[in-house]
Amino acid sequence: MSSGWQPSREPAPAASRLLIERAHEELVAGNIDDGRLQNVRSLVRESWERSWRQRVGAEGLPPLDLTADALDVYRRAHPLAGAMDTIRALLLPGSADDSGVIVAVGDHAGRLLWVEGDLNQRILSGEMGFVEGANWSERAVGTSAPGTALELGASVQIRGAEHYNRLVQPWSCTAAPVFDPEDRRILGVIDVTGGAEAASPQARMLVDATARAVEAELLVARLRARAQPTGPSVPAARRRPVPERAALRVLGRDRARLEVSGGDGERVVELSARHAEILLLLAVHRQGLSAERLAELVYGEGSSADTLRPEMVRLRKALERIWPALVPESRPYRLPVPLETDAQDVLSLLDRGAHRVALSAYRGPVLPDSTSPGVEEYRETVRSTLRETMRTEASIDVLLSYAEIPEGSEDAEILRLCLELLPARSPKRAGLVGRIERLEQA
């Protein structure tokens, strides 16, 4: 079956787009009573004003609220997980990769859990942070179909310049909230994003119908579950509280920072250099490491496990004070709960095509002062993956931003590539030529 999404033959008139853009400039400048705002639909104008009063940036990237591991765990347990086949069947019939649109499903807070559909569109939208795990609520990015639909509790269409965030203004979208079929609380949102065809009247009817079909499917599944006989309940064993989130900050930091939060509160602790190295290696090697292998990664080839064991004792004692559920298990050494790292977040964002977001999240090399062989290897993996992705996949704007950070500023190949991709009359070319000449002279 071919895609049901066809390019619209009725784009918005250029004059109306210009009026909306001028009204947006006035509002962002703080002129919320300017008469030009009357040229904007009331739904959009009111959303703009909410966004402005909440101090949402007009050009910022959305926050990444869910990293890869947290996202995987969260969406497997989400009520809409079981309805994804229905959503795909109704909104992405045939080949999703060349459907022409993106279909996203988010939770009640606007965090995108699934982003599927046209491959080229997903690569382009990744530049504005439209990726799984990103927060697209009104409070995060301003006026957009998914965020505003959640804010109003009704289906919404946002076309081009009506978006509050300028990075999103090349796109149009339609979204509808999904309600719990019994208590009517919002469970999530279904969104279609693309060109003008994604905000047509037909798109709205299809997205609304999909949301209602999902609600009906949820109700049927619950009724069937209630009809099944249940066995005797088994009391849960007492456990040490597992953190809701545990993260290790290692990018551009000489001393890593461990951040843990959950029902017992929040802890933020700077770790010693050696403890940071061990925790990073255990976070990267989640399947676990033997004492011998971990000793080699920390101290170097030929190191004895006996050298490592005293340090592991000290690390366990430190983690007992911070959050006992994080204490590593042994034979092999492994962490009992997932530990996210900001370095892994960057790799995940690159893999998802969110190049601009990944670059903004990159704070520098992994534990730059560490000479641990395992850390040095991982540092190079992150650095080379970032460079290769920027070189082969990133847009010229993102590539130019990469050329401004230390890793890219002295890279002659990257600078030449920027020069090659820039338009012939770009004023940025002269500066690049000068930088390349200085590098060649040096």
N, C-alpha and C positions, 0 to 999 in steps of 0.2 A: 504494500500500500504506500502510495506517495504521500508526502507531507501535505496536510490540509492548510498550511500557512502559506499564503501567497502575498507577494509585495503589494502594498496599497497603491492604487492608481490616483489617489486623491490626497496628496500631501498638503499639510497646512500652508496657507498662503504666506509668502515671505513677509508681507506687511504685518500680519498678525504676530508672526514670530518676533519681528523687530519691536513691536509695541510691548510684547511680554518681556523681552530682554531689557528694554529700557526701564520698565517698571521694576524688574528684579534689581537692576543697578541702584535705583532709588531706595528700595527697601533695605538692601544690604548696607547701604550708606547710612541707614538710620532714619530715612525720610518716610516713615510708615504712613503719614497722612498725605503723601503726594497724590495728586489727582490721577496720575498715570496708572496707579494701582487699580483704578476702576476698570481698566482694560483687561484685567485678569479675572478668570472665573472665581467666584466667591469661595469655592472649596479650596482652590489653590492659594488664593490670597490669605485665607485664614490659616492654612498650613504654613505658608511662608512666615506669617507673623508669629506663630507658635515657635517655629524654628529660630527666628531672629531673637525672640525673647529668651529662649533657652541657650543663646550664644553658640549656636551650631555654626561651624566654619563653612564658608561658601565654596571652599575648594579642597577641603581636607579628605583624607582617606578614612573609611570606616574602621573602627577598632576590630581587631581579630579576637573575639571573645572565647572561641573554642579552638584549641590546637588539635592536631590530627588525632591523637589518642583520645583526648577528651571528647572530641566530636564522634568518633566511632562508638564509644561506650554510650554516649548520650542518645544518639539517634536510634541505636538498636532498641533502646527502651522507650522511645517516644511513641505516643499513640498513633501517629501518622505513618509509622514505619510499615505497618501491614497494609496500608492503602497505596503504597507507591506504585504497585503494578497497575492499579486502576487509573491513577494519575497519568502514568506513561501511556496507557492505552488510549485515553481520551485526548491528551494534549500533544503526544509525540507518536502518532501512528507511523508505521514504516520505519525508515532509518532516521534515528534521532540526530546523528552526526551532521546530516545535511538538511535538517528541518527548517532552517532559516530563523529560528527563534531559540531562546533559552527558557527553560522551565525551572523555576526555583521553588522549593518548599521550605518555609521557615517555621520557627516555633512561636509561642505567644509573645516572646520578647523581641521578635524581629531578627533573631539569629538564623542565618541560612544553614539548613541541614543538608539539603540536596540541591545541587546545581547541575542540570543536565541539558542536553539539546545540541544545537549546532556547534560543531567543533570550532570553526573560525570565529563565530560570535562569542564563544566562551573565552577564547584567547584574547580577543579585543576587550571584552568586559572585565577580564581579570586585571587590566590596567587601572580600572577605577575601583578595584577591591570587591567586585561582585563575585565572591568565592565562598565556598562552604566554610562555615565557622565565623564569617564576618557579621557584624551587627548592622542591620539596615533599618533599624527603628527610626522614627522621626527625630528622636533625641540624639541619635548618632550621626545621621546624614541629612536630616531635613526632609523636605517633601520628596517622596517617591511612592510608587504604587504599593509595595509591600508595607512600608512603615506607616503610611497614611491610612491604608485599609485597616491596619490594626488599631490605629488611633481612633478611627471613627466607627469601627465595628461594621463596616459595609464595604462592598466592592468599589474600587476606585480605578480610574484611568488617568495617567499622567503622561503628557505628550511633550517631548523635546524640551524646549526652553522653560516649561512649567516646573521642572525639577529645581530644587533649591540649590543643590550642589552643581557647580558649573561643569565638573568632570562628567556628570551624568547627563548633561543636556543633549548630547547627540542621540540619546536613546528614548524610546517610548515603552510604556509598560501598562499592564492590567493586572490587578490583584484582587483576591477575595479572601476574607477570613474563613476559617473552618471552625465551627462551633461544636462543643460537646453536645451530642444529640439529646442528652437528658437534662443537664443543668445549665446548658447554653453559655457556659464560659468559653472563651476563645482558646482553642488548642494550638492554632497555627495559622499559616497563610500560604496560599498558592499564588504564584506570580508567573506571568509570561512577559519576557523582555525581548525587544528586538527593534526593528524599524517601525514605520507608521502602522504596519499591519498588526503589530502587537497591541495597539490601542484602538482598534476598530470596533464598531458595535457588535460584530460577530464574535470578536475576541472576548468581549465582556460576557456575552451570553454563554460562550463555551466555558470560560473560567468559572462563572457562577454555577453552571450546571455540574461541573466537576466537583466543586466544593460541596454541593448538595449530595452528589453521589457518594462522596467519601463519608459524609455524615451518616447516610443511610447504611453504608457498609459497616461503619463502626457500631451502629445500633444492633444490626443483625448479629454481628460477632459477639456482642455482649449477651444478647438473649440466648444464643446457642451455648455460651460458656456457663450461664446460670442454669441451663437445663442439664448440664453434666453433673453426675454425682461427685461429691467431694469426699476425700478421705479424712482421717483424724489429723488434727493440727499437731505439728511437732514444735515444741518450744525452741526458739533460736538460741544457739550457744552464745555465751558472753564473749565479746571480742573487744580488743583495744580499738578505740575509735579510729576509723580509716579517714584520712584527710579527703575533703572534697576536691582539693587541688594542691599539687605540690610541684613547684617549678624551681629550676636552677638557672640563674642568670650568669652566663660565662662570656658573653660577647664584649670585647673591649675592656674587660675587667681583670685586674691583677688578682683581686680577691673575689671569688664567686659569692653570690648572694642566694641563699636558700629562702624561698617564700612558701609557707605552708598555711592553709586555711581550712576550716571545717567547723563542726559543731562545738569544738573546744576553743574556738577563737582563731586568732591569726598569729603566726610567728614569722619574723623576718630576721635572719641571722647571717652575718658575714662569716665565711668559713676560712680555715687555714688553707694555705696553698695545697698541701698534700691531701687534705680531706676533700677539697674541691676536685682534684684530679681523680680520686677514687670514685666519688659519686658520679662525676661526668662519665667515666668509663662504664660504670654499672648502668647508668641511664641509657647509654648508647648500645651496650650489649645486654639487652633485656632478657635474653635466654639464659644468662648467667655465665660466669667465668670460673675456671678452676683457680685454686690459690697460686699455682705455678704460673699460669698464663697471666693472671692479674698482676703478679709481681713483675713479670717481664714488661708488661705495658706501662707500669708505674715507674720501675727503676731501671729497666734496660735488660737486654738479652743476657741470659746466664744468671740472673738474680734468683736468689733462693726465696721460697715461700716463707721461710723463717724470718726474713727481713720484713715481710708484709704484715705478718700476724700481729705484732705489737701495735702497729698503726691501725689495724682493723679493730682492735680492742678499744683504742682511744676514740675511734670514730663511732663505734657502737654506744659508748658512754655519752658522747656528745649528742647523738641522735635520741637517746633515751630521754635526755633533758628537753630536747626541742619538740619531738613528736615520736613516741615509742613505735608507732606502726611503720615508721620508715627504717627501722633497724634492719640491716641486711641479713638475709639468711646465708647459711654456709653449705658447702658441698653440693653444688657449686655456690660461690658467692653471687647473690642476686638480690634485687630489691623486691620486697613483697607487694609494693604498690607502684603504679606508673609514676615516674618522675619526668616531667616535661623539661625541656631546655629551650632557651631562646634560639640556640643554634639549630636545633631540630625544627623549630617553628619556621625559620628562614628557608630551610631545605624543603619543607612541606609547601610553603607558599610558592616557591619556584616551581615545584612539581605541579601545582594547581594553576600555573600561568599567571599568578598575581605578582608580576615582576616589580611593579612600582611599590606595592605594599611590602614585598620582601626586602627591597633595597632600603626602605625607610625603617624596617625592623633590624637591619644589620648595623650593629653598633661598633664593629671592629673585630679583630681576630679573636679566636677562641683562646682564653687564658693566655694572653700574649707572652707572659714571662715564663710560662711553664716549659721545662725541657723534658718532661715525661714523654717517652716515645709514643705511647698511645694517644696522648693529647696532641702531640705534634702531627701525627698522622691524620687525626680528625680535623685539626685546624686546617690542614692543607686540603682535605676533602671539601670542607665548607667553602674555603676560598676559591678553589678551582671550579666547583659547581656553580658558584655565583658568577664567576668570570665567564665561564663557557655559556651559561644561560643568557647573560647580558649580551655576549658576542653574537649568539646565533638566533635569539628569539625576541629580545626586547625591542620596543619601539625606539625611535631616535631620541625622544624626550627623556626616556628612562636611561638610555645609554649615555646621554650627556650628563645626567645626574650621577651615574656610576663613574664617569670620568672625573668627577670632582672629589671623590673620596680617595683616601691614600692608596687603596688597592688599584684604582683605575687611573689616577692622575699621572703616574709615571709609566704607564703602559702604552708604548708607542703604537702597537697594533690596534688597541682600542681607539686611540686618538685618530689614527688614519681611517678607521671604519666610520667614526663620527663624521669625519670630513667627507667621506664618500657618500654618506647617506643624506647629508644636509643639502638643501636646495642651493643652486649655483650662486644666488644673490643673498644668501643668508649672512647677516652681519656677524654671526658667530664663527665663520670660517677663518677670519684673520687671526683671531686668538688661538684657534687650534693649530694653524700653520706655525705661529710663533712658538707654541709649546713643543711641537714636533721638532722644529729646528733646534731648540735648546737641548732636547733630549739627544738628538743626533750629535751635537757638538760635545756633549758631556761624555 
